[in-house]
Amino acid sequence: MPNSNLEKFMAEYARQLESAVTNHPEEYCYPTSEIPGVIKKMRTAFIEQSYNKDGRAIRSTCKALSIPYTYVAINKYLS
């Protein structure tokens, strides 16, 4: 069965990552053309709980979804 919270999180993360890369290029070392590959890698990292939450895009995703910005809260939401 698909994890609808993971799907919601990834959809919002994609929006927030594009915004962050576009508006804050000093914080992201890749162009917008690489966003699909980053999203694919991050999806795996979220599933495996091996991600780093210290980026603007994840912080903004948590805010948009009303998830506390902690590993415990993010992992609970995604599982």
C-alpha positions in Angstrom: 0.0 0.0 0.0 1.4 3.4 -0.9 2.3 5.8 1.9 0.2 8.8 1.3 2.1 10.9 3.8 5.3 10.1 2.0 3.7 11.2 -1.3 2.4 14.4 0.2 5.8 15.1 1.8 7.6 14.5 -1.5 5.2 16.7 -3.5 5.7 19.5 -1.1 9.4 18.9 -0.8 9.7 19.2 -4.6 7.9 22.6 -4.6 10.0 23.8 -1.7 13.3 22.6 -3.2 12.6 24.3 -6.5 11.9 27.5 -4.6 14.9 27.2 -2.4 17.3 26.5 -5.3 15.8 29.3 -7.4 15.7 31.9 -4.6 18.8 30.9 -2.5 21.4 29.6 -5.0 24.1 30.5 -2.4 22.8 27.6 -0.3 22.4 25.0 -3.0 25.4 23.9 -5.2 23.4 22.7 -8.2 21.1 24.1 -10.9 17.4 23.6 -11.1 17.9 21.1 -13.9 19.3 18.7 -11.3 16.3 18.9 -9.0 14.6 15.7 -10.2 17.7 13.7 -9.4 18.0 15.3 -6.0 14.3 14.5 -5.3 14.8 10.9 -6.3 17.9 10.5 -4.0 16.1 12.3 -1.1 13.0 10.1 -1.4 15.3 7.1 -0.8 17.0 8.9 2.1 13.6 9.8 3.7 12.5 6.1 3.4 15.8 4.9 4.9 15.8 7.7 7.5 19.3 8.6 6.4 18.6 12.3 5.4 20.0 15.5 6.8 17.2 17.9 7.7 19.3 21.0 7.9 18.3 22.5 4.6 15.9 25.3 3.8 13.8 23.0 1.6 13.1 20.5 4.3 12.5 23.2 6.9 10.0 24.9 4.5 8.3 21.5 3.8 7.8 20.9 7.5 6.3 24.3 7.9 4.0 23.9 5.0 2.8 20.5 6.3 2.6 21.6 9.9 5.2 19.0 10.9 7.5 19.9 13.8 11.0 20.4 12.4 12.6 17.4 14.2 13.8 14.0 13.0 11.3 12.3 15.3 8.4 14.2 13.9 9.4 13.9 10.3 10.1 10.1 10.6 6.8 9.6 12.4 4.9 11.5 9.6 6.7 9.5 6.9 6.1 6.1 8.5 
